[in-house]
Amino acid sequence: MRFAAIADVHGNHFALEAVVADIRAQGIADIVNLGDMASGALDARRAVEVMMGLNAANVRGNHDRYITDYKLDDMWPSDRLAHSQLEPAQMEWLRALPFSAIYRDEVYLCHASPDDDNAYWTEAVTPEGVVHMASIESIEEKAKGITQSLILCAHTHIARSVRLRDGRMIVNPGSVGGPGYRDVAPYPHTLEVGTPDACYAILDSTSGRWDVTFRQVPYDHEAMAALARQNGRPEWASALATGWIR
């Protein structure tokens, strides 16, 4: 089995289109998407339009849920902008997506962690706001009860693979469209990927073992940075232009 995993598009349709083109250039037909497609400072309508046309296996991210379920006054600015851009049919499509899914019997899909779409799985944050890799014990604790040999999650925008001690593998494909962000939970912190390129992963099962290839795809990130500035989000513009928030 060979397929591509994408996540955290965040309204960046230029990055998404570049990633899809790269996936097709690798001869890959099947895609799984781990959520957070629309929320951001960019063009949610176009991004979701592209996603809906991919025939991918999808799960819903925490920001997809905020856009469809929260009252406008309770939304973060990125969610509120995306809500204003989306068509009613796109909202219904997002609302109908599952929290988690099993792909071809062998792969478990979720956005963040198995019981919380807004909780880091393979990362942790100190009270001082330092993001670091979580302990193997805490990672494995959250994986209890999942029988699939490959587990895919997203949410942190960090491309990472973790081989559990029983042989299962957890993979975060990184972010297609959001190379940096600030958050307040569990403690205020900044996450920066360090590249403006769009990121995704290719998963391949050979001889009973999963292998992962992470890919970074260049695209017109300056155009997306300009759109973020136009929409009044300088921190997004910085991340999109450089991979860092300054």
DODREN-870164 format. One record per atom (N, C-alpha, C, CB): residue in one letter; x, y, z. Coordinates in steps of 0.2 Angstrom, whole numbers, padded with zeros to 4 digits, always signed. Glycine has a CB too. Layout:
aXYZ;...
END
This chain:
m+0004-0006+0000;m+0000+0000+0000;m+0004+0006+0000;m-0005+0000+0006;r+0003+0011-0004;r+0007+0017-0005;r+0002+0023-0006;r+0012+0017-0011;f+0002+0028-0001;f-0002+0034-0002;f+0001+0040+0001;f-0009+0032+0002;a-0002+0045+0001;a+0000+0052+0003;a-0004+0054+0009;a+0001+0057-0002;a-0001+0057+0014;a-0005+0060+0020;a-0003+0068+0020;a-0003+0057+0026;i-0009+0072+0020;i-0008+0079+0020;i-0012+0081+0027;i-0011+0082+0014;a-0011+0087+0029;a-0014+0090+0035;a-0013+0097+0035;a-0012+0086+0041;d-0017+0101+0039;d-0016+0108+0041;d-0015+0112+0035;d-0011+0108+0046;v-0020+0112+0030;v-0020+0116+0024;v-0021+0124+0026;v-0025+0114+0019;h-0026+0125+0031;h-0027+0131+0034;h-0028+0137+0028;h-0021+0134+0038;g-0032+0135+0023;g-0034+0140+0018;g-0029+0142+0013;g-0036+0146+0022;n-0024+0138+0013;n-0018+0140+0009;n-0019+0136+0002;n-0011+0139+0012;h-0023+0138-0002;h-0024+0134-0008;h-0018+0134-0013;h-0030+0137-0012;f-0014+0139-0013;f-0008+0138-0017;f-0004+0132-0015;f-0004+0145-0017;a-0003+0132-0008;a+0002+0126-0006;a-0002+0120-0007;a+0003+0127+0002;l-0008+0119-0006;l-0012+0113-0007;l-0012+0111-0015;l-0019+0114-0005;e-0012+0116-0019;e-0012+0114-0026;e-0005+0111-0028;e-0014+0120-0031;a+0000+0114-0025;a+0007+0112-0027;a+0008+0105-0024;a+0012+0117-0024;v+0006+0104-0018;v+0007+0097-0015;v+0003+0092-0019;v+0004+0097-0008;v-0003+0093-0021;v-0007+0088-0025;v-0003+0087-0031;v-0014+0091-0026;a+0000+0092-0035;a+0003+0091-0041;a+0009+0087-0039;a+0006+0098-0044;d+0013+0088-0034;d+0019+0084-0032;d+0017+0077-0031;d+0022+0087-0026;i+0011+0076-0027;i+0009+0069-0026;i+0007+0065-0032;i+0002+0069-0022;r+0004+0068-0037;r+0003+0065-0043;r+0009+0064-0047;r-0002+0070-0048;a+0014+0068-0047;a+0020+0067-0050;a+0024+0061-0047;a+0025+0073-0049;q+0023+0059-0041;q+0025+0053-0038;q+0022+0047-0040;q+0026+0054-0030;g+0017+0048-0044;g+0013+0042-0046;g+0008+0039-0041;g+0017+0036-0048;i+0006+0044-0036;i+0001+0042-0031;i-0006+0044-0032;i+0004+0045-0024;a-0010+0040-0031;a-0017+0041-0033;a-0021+0043-0026;a-0021+0036-0036;d-0019+0040-0021;d-0023+0040-0014;d-0021+0045-0009;d-0024+0033-0011;i-0025+0048-0006;i-0023+0054-0002;i-0028+0053+0005;i-0024+0061-0005;v-0025+0054+0011;v-0028+0055+0017;v-0027+0062+0019;v-0027+0049+0022;n-0032+0065+0022;n-0032+0072+0024;n-0034+0072+0032;n-0036+0076+0020;l-0029+0075+0036;l-0030+0075+0043;l-0033+0081+0046;l-0024+0073+0046;g-0036+0085+0042;g-0040+0091+0045;g-0037+0097+0045;g-0042+0089+0051;d-0041+0102+0048;d-0039+0109+0048;d-0038+0112+0041;d-0033+0111+0053;m-0043+0112+0037;m-0042+0114+0030;m-0043+0121+0029;m-0047+0110+0026;a-0048+0124+0033;a-0050+0131+0031;a-0048+0137+0035;a-0058+0131+0031;s-0047+0136+0041;s-0046+0142+0046;s-0039+0145+0044;s-0046+0139+0053;g-0039+0151+0044;g-0032+0155+0043;g-0034+0162+0041;g-0029+0151+0037;a-0028+0165+0037;a-0029+0172+0035;a-0029+0172+0028;a-0023+0176+0038;l-0031+0167+0024;l-0030+0166+0017;l-0037+0165+0013;l-0026+0160+0016;d-0038+0160+0010;d-0044+0159+0006;d-0047+0152+0007;d-0042+0159-0002;a-0051+0152+0012;a-0054+0145+0014;a-0059+0142+0009;a-0058+0147+0021;r-0062+0147+0005;r-0067+0144+0000;r-0063+0140-0005;r-0071+0150-0003;r-0058+0143-0008;r-0054+0140-0013;r-0051+0133-0010;r-0049+0144-0016;a-0048+0134-0004;a-0045+0128-0002;a-0049+0122-0001;a-0041+0129+0005;v-0055+0123+0002;v-0060+0118+0003;v-0063+0115-0004;v-0066+0120+0008;e-0064+0120-0008;e-0066+0118-0015;e-0061+0113-0018;e-0066+0124-0020;v-0054+0114-0017;v-0049+0109-0020;v-0050+0103-0016;v-0042+0112-0019;m-0051+0103-0009;m-0051+0097-0005;m-0057+0093-0007;m-0051+0099+0002;m-0063+0096-0008;m-0069+0092-0009;m-0068+0088-0016;m-0075+0097-0010;g-0064+0091-0021;g-0063+0087-0027;g-0058+0082-0027;g-0061+0093-0032;l-0054+0081-0021;l-0049+0076-0021;l-0051+0069-0020;l-0044+0078-0016;n-0057+0068-0018;n-0059+0061-0016;n-0055+0058-0011;n-0060+0056-0022;a-0052+0062-0006;a-0048+0059-0001;a-0052+0056+0005;a-0043+0065+0001;a-0048+0052+0009;a-0051+0050+0015;a-0050+0056+0020;a-0048+0043+0018;n-0055+0059+0023;n-0054+0065+0027;n-0056+0064+0035;n-0058+0070+0024;v-0053+0067+0039;v-0056+0068+0046;v-0056+0075+0047;v-0051+0064+0051;r-0060+0077+0052;r-0061+0084+0054;r-0056+0087+0059;r-0068+0085+0056;g-0053+0093+0058;g-0048+0096+0063;g-0052+0100+0068;g-0043+0100+0060;n-0048+0102+0073;n-0052+0106+0078;n-0054+0113+0076;n-0047+0108+0084;h-0050+0116+0071;h-0053+0122+0068;h-0058+0121+0063;h-0047+0126+0065;d-0059+0116+0060;d-0065+0114+0056;d-0071+0114+0060;d-0064+0107+0052;r-0070+0111+0066;r-0076+0110+0071;r-0077+0117+0074;r-0074+0106+0077;y-0072+0121+0075;y-0074+0128+0078;y-0078+0132+0072;y-0067+0132+0079;i-0076+0132+0066;i-0079+0135+0061;i-0087+0133+0060;i-0076+0134+0054;t-0088+0127+0061;t-0095+0124+0059;t-0099+0124+0066;t-0095+0117+0057;d-0096+0124+0072;d-0100+0123+0078;d-0100+0129+0082;d-0098+0117+0081;y-0095+0133+0082;y-0095+0139+0087;y-0099+0145+0084;y-0088+0141+0088;k-0101+0149+0089;k-0104+0155+0088;k-0099+0160+0085;k-0108+0158+0094;l-0101+0165+0081;l-0096+0169+0078;l-0092+0173+0083;l-0099+0174+0073;d-0095+0175+0089;d-0092+0179+0094;d-0087+0175+0098;d-0097+0182+0099;d-0088+0168+0098;d-0083+0164+0101;d-0077+0161+0097;d-0087+0158+0104;m-0077+0163+0091;m-0072+0161+0086;m-0066+0165+0087;m-0074+0160+0079;w-0060+0161+0085;w-0054+0165+0084;w-0054+0169+0078;w-0047+0160+0084;p-0050+0174+0077;p-0050+0178+0071;p-0050+0174+0064;p-0045+0183+0071;s-0045+0169+0064;s-0044+0165+0058;s-0050+0161+0057;s-0038+0160+0059;d-0054+0158+0062;d-0060+0154+0061;d-0065+0159+0058;d-0062+0151+0067;r-0066+0165+0061;r-0071+0169+0059;r-0070+0171+0052;r-0071+0176+0063;l-0064+0173+0049;l-0063+0174+0042;l-0065+0169+0038;l-0056+0176+0041;a-0063+0162+0040;a-0064+0157+0036;a-0072+0156+0035;a-0061+0150+0038;h-0075+0156+0041;h-0083+0156+0041;h-0086+0161+0036;h-0085+0157+0048;s-0083+0167+0036;s-0086+0172+0031;s-0085+0170+0024;s-0083+0179+0033;q-0080+0166+0022;q-0078+0164+0015;q-0081+0158+0013;q-0071+0164+0015;l-0083+0154+0017;l-0086+0147+0015;l-0093+0147+0012;l-0085+0142+0020;e-0094+0143+0007;e-0101+0142+0005;e-0105+0138+0009;e-0101+0140-0003;p-0112+0138+0010;p-0116+0134+0014;p-0114+0126+0013;p-0123+0135+0013;a-0113+0124+0007;a-0112+0117+0005;a-0105+0115+0008;a-0112+0116-0003;q-0100+0120+0008;q-0094+0118+0011;q-0094+0117+0018;q-0089+0124+0009;m-0098+0122+0021;m-0099+0121+0028;m-0102+0114+0030;m-0104+0127+0031;e-0107+0112+0027;e-0110+0106+0028;e-0105+0100+0027;e-0116+0105+0024;w-0101+0101+0022;w-0096+0095+0020;w-0091+0095+0026;w-0092+0097+0014;l-0089+0101+0029;l-0085+0100+0035;l-0088+0098+0041;l-0082+0108+0036;r-0094+0100+0042;r-0098+0097+0048;r-0099+0090+0048;r-0105+0101+0048;a-0099+0087+0042;a-0101+0080+0041;a-0095+0075+0042;a-0104+0078+0035;l-0089+0078+0042;l-0083+0074+0043;l-0082+0071+0049;l-0077+0078+0041;p-0079+0065+0050;p-0079+0061+0056;p-0073+0064+0060;p-0078+0054+0055;f-0073+0063+0067;f-0068+0064+0071;f-0061+0060+0070;f-0070+0063+0079;s-0062+0054+0069;s-0057+0049+0067;s-0060+0044+0062;s-0054+0045+0073;a-0055+0040+0059;a-0057+0035+0054;a-0052+0030+0053;a-0058+0039+0047;i-0054+0024+0051;i-0049+0019+0049;i-0048+0018+0041;i-0051+0012+0052;y-0042+0019+0039;y-0041+0019+0032;y-0039+0012+0030;y-0036+0024+0030;r-0042+0009+0025;r-0041+0002+0022;r-0039-0003+0028;r-0035+0003+0018;d-0042-0003+0033;d-0041-0007+0039;d-0035-0007+0042;d-0042-0014+0036;e-0030-0003+0040;e-0023-0004+0042;e-0020+0003+0045;e-0018-0006+0037;v-0024+0008+0044;v-0021+0015+0046;v-0027+0019+0050;v-0019+0019+0040;y-0025+0021+0056;y-0029+0025+0060;y-0028+0032+0059;y-0028+0023+0068;l-0033+0036+0058;l-0033+0043+0056;l-0036+0047+0062;l-0036+0045+0050;c-0033+0053+0064;c-0036+0058+0068;c-0032+0064+0067;c-0036+0056+0076;h-0035+0070+0070;h-0032+0076+0069;h-0026+0077+0074;h-0037+0082+0069;a-0028+0076+0080;a-0023+0078+0085;a-0021+0072+0089;a-0026+0084+0089;s-0026+0069+0093;s-0025+0064+0097;s-0031+0060+0098;s-0022+0065+0105;p-0031+0053+0100;p-0037+0049+0099;p-0043+0051+0103;p-0036+0042+0101;d-0043+0055+0108;d-0048+0057+0112;d-0049+0065+0113;d-0048+0055+0119;d-0045+0069+0109;d-0045+0076+0109;d-0043+0079+0103;d-0042+0079+0115;d-0047+0083+0099;d-0044+0086+0093;d-0040+0092+0094;d-0050+0087+0088;n-0039+0094+0100;n-0035+0100+0102;n-0029+0098+0107;n-0039+0105+0104;a-0027+0092+0107;a-0022+0090+0111;a-0016+0087+0108;a-0024+0085+0117;y-0010+0090+0109;y-0004+0087+0106;y-0003+0080+0108;y+0002+0091+0108;w+0000+0076+0103;w+0001+0069+0105;w+0009+0067+0105;w-0002+0065+0099;t+0013+0069+0100;t+0020+0067+0100;t+0024+0073+0103;t+0022+0065+0094;e+0021+0079+0104;e+0024+0085+0107;e+0021+0087+0114;e+0024+0091+0102;a+0025+0091+0118;a+0023+0093+0124;a+0025+0100+0125;a+0025+0089+0130;v+0022+0104+0129;v+0024+0111+0130;v+0025+0112+0137;v+0018+0116+0127;t+0031+0115+0139;t+0033+0117+0146;t+0029+0123+0148;t+0040+0118+0147;p+0028+0125+0154;p+0025+0131+0157;p+0029+0137+0154;p+0025+0131+0164;e+0035+0137+0152;e+0039+0142+0149;e+0037+0143+0142;e+0046+0141+0150;g+0034+0139+0139;g+0032+0139+0132;g+0037+0136+0127;g+0031+0146+0130;v+0041+0131+0130;v+0045+0127+0125;v+0042+0121+0123;v+0052+0126+0129;v+0042+0120+0116;v+0039+0114+0113;v+0044+0109+0112;v+0036+0116+0106;h+0043+0103+0115;h+0048+0098+0114;h+0044+0091+0113;h+0052+0097+0121;m+0048+0086+0111;m+0045+0079+0110;m+0043+0077+0117;m+0050+0075+0107;a+0037+0074+0116;a+0034+0070+0122;a+0037+0064+0124;a+0026+0069+0121;s+0037+0061+0130;s+0040+0055+0132;s+0036+0049+0128;s+0039+0054+0140;i+0040+0044+0127;i+0038+0038+0124;i+0032+0035+0128;i+0043+0033+0123;e+0032+0036+0135;e+0027+0033+0139;e+0020+0037+0138;e+0029+0034+0146;s+0021+0043+0138;s+0014+0047+0136;s+0012+0046+0129;s+0016+0055+0138;i+0016+0045+0125;i+0014+0044+0118;i+0011+0037+0117;i+0020+0044+0113;e+0014+0032+0120;e+0011+0026+0120;e+0004+0025+0124;e+0016+0021+0123;e+0004+0029+0129;e-0002+0029+0133;e-0008+0031+0129;e-0002+0033+0140;k-0008+0036+0125;k-0013+0038+0121;k-0014+0034+0115;k-0011+0045+0118;a-0010+0029+0113;a-0011+0025+0108;a-0014+0018+0110;a-0004+0023+0105;k-0015+0017+0117;k-0019+0011+0119;k-0025+0010+0116;k-0019+0012+0127;g-0026+0004+0114;g-0033+0002+0111;g-0033+0003+0103;g-0038+0006+0114;i-0028+0006+0100;i-0027+0007+0093;i-0024+0001+0090;i-0024+0013+0091;t-0027-0003+0086;t-0024-0009+0084;t-0020-0009+0077;t-0029-0015+0083;q-0021-0003+0074;q-0019-0002+0067;q-0011-0001+0068;q-0022+0004+0063;s-0007-0004+0063;s+0000-0004+0063;s+0003+0003+0061;s+0003-0008+0058;l-0001+0008+0058;l+0001+0014+0056;l-0005+0019+0059;l+0002+0015+0049;i-0002+0024+0063;i-0006+0029+0066;i-0004+0036+0063;i-0006+0029+0074;l-0009+0040+0060;l-0008+0046+0057;l-0011+0052+0062;l-0010+0047+0050;c-0008+0057+0063;c-0010+0063+0067;c-0007+0069+0064;c-0009+0062+0075;a-0010+0075+0066;a-0007+0081+0064;a-0007+0086+0069;a-0011+0084+0058;h-0010+0092+0068;h-0011+0097+0073;h-0005+0102+0075;h-0014+0094+0079;t+0001+0099+0076;t+0006+0103+0078;t+0010+0106+0072;t+0011+0098+0082;h+0009+0104+0066;h+0012+0106+0060;h+0019+0104+0059;h+0012+0114+0060;i+0022+0099+0064;i+0028+0097+0064;i+0029+0090+0061;i+0031+0096+0071;a+0032+0089+0056;a+0033+0083+0052;a+0037+0078+0057;a+0037+0084+0045;r+0035+0073+0059;r+0038+0068+0063;r+0036+0061+0063;r+0037+0071+0071;s+0040+0056+0064;s+0038+0049+0064;s+0041+0047+0071;s+0041+0045+0058;v+0037+0042+0074;v+0038+0039+0081;v+0037+0032+0080;v+0035+0042+0087;r+0042+0028+0081;r+0041+0020+0081;r+0040+0018+0088;r+0047+0017+0078;l+0034+0016+0090;l+0032+0013+0096;l+0036+0007+0098;l+0025+0012+0097;r+0036+0005+0104;r+0040-0001+0106;r+0037-0007+0104;r+0042-0001+0113;d+0031-0007+0102;d+0028-0013+0100;d+0028-0014+0092;d+0020-0014+0102;g+0031-0009+0089;g+0032-0009+0081;g+0027-0004+0078;g+0031-0016+0079;r+0022-0002+0081;r+0017+0003+0078;r+0021+0009+0076;r+0011+0004+0082;m+0019+0013+0071;m+0022+0019+0070;m+0017+0025+0070;m+0025+0019+0063;i+0018+0030+0073;i+0014+0036+0072;i+0018+0041+0068;i+0013+0039+0080;v+0014+0044+0063;v+0017+0049+0059;v+0013+0055+0058;v+0017+0046+0051;n+0016+0061+0059;n+0013+0068+0058;n+0016+0070+0051;n+0014+0073+0064;p+0012+0071+0046;p+0015+0073+0039;p+0017+0080+0039;p+0010+0072+0034;g+0016+0084+0044;g+0018+0091+0044;g+0012+0095+0041;g+0024+0092+0040;s+0013+0102+0040;s+0008+0106+0038;s+0009+0108+0030;s+0008+0112+0042;v+0003+0107+0027;v+0003+0109+0020;v+0004+0117+0019;v-0003+0107+0016;g+0000+0121+0023;g-0001+0128+0022;g+0000+0132+0028;g-0007+0129+0020;g+0003+0130+0034;g+0004+0134+0040;g+0010+0133+0043;g-0002+0133+0045;p+0016+0136+0041;p+0022+0135+0043;p+0024+0138+0050;p+0028+0137+0039;g+0019+0141+0053;g+0020+0144+0060;g+0014+0146+0063;g+0025+0149+0060;y+0013+0146+0070;y+0007+0149+0073;y+0009+0150+0080;y+0001+0144+0072;r+0005+0154+0083;r+0005+0155+0091;r-0001+0152+0094;r+0005+0163+0092;d-0001+0149+0100;d-0006+0146+0103;d-0006+0148+0111;d-0006+0139+0102;v-0011+0147+0114;v-0011+0148+0121;v-0012+0142+0126;v-0017+0153+0123;a-0013+0136+0123;a-0014+0130+0127;a-0009+0125+0125;a-0022+0128+0126;p-0007+0121+0129;p-0008+0121+0137;p-0005+0127+0140;p-0006+0115+0140;y+0000+0130+0137;y+0003+0136+0139;y+0005+0140+0133;y+0010+0135+0143;p+0005+0147+0134;p+0007+0151+0128;p+0013+0149+0125;p+0007+0158+0130;h+0013+0148+0118;h+0019+0146+0115;h+0019+0147+0107;h+0020+0138+0115;t+0025+0147+0104;t+0025+0149+0097;t+0028+0142+0094;t+0029+0155+0095;l+0025+0140+0088;l+0028+0135+0084;l+0030+0137+0077;l+0023+0129+0084;e+0036+0136+0076;e+0039+0138+0069;e+0042+0132+0066;e+0044+0144+0070;v+0040+0131+0060;v+0043+0125+0056;v+0050+0126+0053;v+0038+0123+0050;g+0051+0133+0051;g+0058+0134+0049;g+0058+0134+0041;g+0063+0130+0052;t+0053+0133+0038;t+0053+0133+0030;t+0047+0135+0028;t+0055+0126+0027;p+0046+0139+0023;p+0040+0141+0020;p+0037+0136+0015;p+0041+0148+0016;d+0041+0131+0014;d+0038+0126+0009;d+0032+0122+0012;d+0044+0121+0008;a+0028+0119+0007;a+0022+0115+0009;a+0025+0108+0011;a+0017+0115+0004;c+0022+0105+0016;c+0025+0099+0019;c+0019+0093+0018;c+0028+0099+0026;y+0021+0087+0017;y+0017+0082+0017;y+0021+0075+0018;y+0012+0081+0011;a+0018+0069+0018;a+0021+0063+0019;a+0019+0058+0014;a+0021+0061+0026;i+0023+0053+0012;i+0021+0048+0008;i+0022+0041+0013;i+0026+0047+0001;l+0017+0037+0013;l+0018+0031+0017;l+0018+0025+0013;l+0012+0031+0022;d+0022+0020+0014;d+0023+0014+0010;d+0024+0008+0014;d+0029+0015+0005;s+0020+0003+0013;s+0020-0003+0017;s+0024-0008+0013;s+0013-0005+0019;t+0029-0010+0015;t+0033-0016+0011;t+0036-0021+0016;t+0039-0013+0007;s+0034-0027+0015;s+0037-0033+0019;s+0034-0032+0026;s+0044-0033+0019;g+0028-0029+0027;g+0025-0029+0034;g+0028-0023+0038;g+0026-0035+0037;r+0031-0018+0035;r+0034-0013+0039;r+0032-0006+0035;r+0042-0013+0039;w+0030-0001+0039;w+0029+0005+0036;w+0035+0010+0036;w+0023+0009+0040;d+0036+0013+0030;d+0041+0018+0029;d+0038+0024+0027;d+0046+0015+0023;v+0041+0030+0029;v+0038+0036+0028;v+0044+0041+0024;v+0036+0040+0035;t+0041+0044+0020;t+0046+0049+0016;t+0042+0056+0017;t+0047+0048+0009;f+0046+0061+0020;f+0043+0068+0021;f+0045+0072+0015;f+0045+0071+0028;r+0041+0076+0012;r+0042+0080+0006;r+0041+0087+0008;r+0039+0077+0000;q+0045+0092+0005;q+0044+0099+0006;q+0044+0102-0001;q+0050+0102+0010;v+0038+0105-0002;v+0036+0107-0009;v+0036+0115-0010;v+0030+0104-0012;p+0041+0118-0014;p+0041+0125-0015;p+0034+0127-0019;p+0047+0127-0019;y+0032+0133-0017;y+0026+0136-0021;y+0027+0143-0020;y+0019+0133-0018;d+0022+0147-0023;d+0022+0154-0022;d+0020+0157-0015;d+0018+0158-0028;h+0024+0155-0010;h+0022+0157-0003;h+0022+0165-0002;h+0027+0154+0001;e+0026+0168-0006;e+0026+0176-0006;e+0019+0179-0007;e+0031+0179-0010;a+0015+0175-0012;a+0009+0178-0014;a+0004+0176-0008;a+0006+0174-0020;m+0005+0171-0004;m+0001+0169+0001;m+0002+0174+0007;m+0001+0162+0003;a+0009+0176+0008;a+0011+0180+0013;a+0008+0187+0012;a+0019+0181+0014;a+0008+0189+0006;a+0004+0196+0004;a-0003+0196+0005;a+0006+0197-0004;l-0006+0190+0004;l-0013+0189+0006;l-0015+0190+0013;l-0016+0183+0003;a-0010+0187+0017;a-0011+0187+0024;a-0010+0194+0027;a-0006+0182+0028;r-0005+0198+0024;r-0004+0205+0026;r-0011+0209+0024;r+0002+0208+0022;q-0013+0207+0018;q-0019+0211+0016;q-0025+0210+0021;q-0021+0209+0009;n-0025+0204+0023;n-0031+0202+0028;n-0029+0204+0035;n-0032+0195+0028;g-0024+0208+0036;g-0022+0210+0043;g-0019+0206+0048;g-0028+0213+0046;r-0015+0201+0045;r-0012+0196+0049;r-0005+0195+0048;r-0015+0189+0048;p-0001+0200+0051;p+0006+0200+0050;p+0010+0194+0052;p+0009+0207+0053;e+0008+0191+0058;e+0011+0185+0060;e+0011+0179+0055;e+0009+0183+0067;w+0005+0179+0052;w+0004+0174+0047;w+0008+0175+0041;w-0003+0174+0045;a+0009+0182+0039;a+0013+0184+0033;a+0020+0182+0035;a+0012+0191+0032;s+0023+0183+0041;s+0030+0181+0042;s+0031+0174+0042;s+0031+0184+0049;a+0026+0170+0045;a+0027+0163+0044;a+0027+0160+0037;a+0022+0159+0049;l+0022+0163+0033;l+0022+0160+0026;l+0028+0163+0022;l+0015+0163+0023;a+0030+0168+0024;a+0036+0171+0020;a+0043+0167+0021;a+0037+0178+0021;t+0043+0165+0028;t+0050+0163+0030;t+0050+0156+0034;t+0053+0168+0034;g+0044+0154+0036;g+0044+0148+0041;g+0045+0150+0048;g+0049+0143+0039;w+0046+0157+0050;w+0047+0160+0056;w+0042+0165+0058;w+0054+0162+0057;i+0040+0166+0064;i+0036+0172+0066;i+0040+0177+0069;i+0030+0170+0070;r+0041+0183+0066;r+0045+0188+0068;r+0041+0195+0068;r+0052+0189+0065;
END
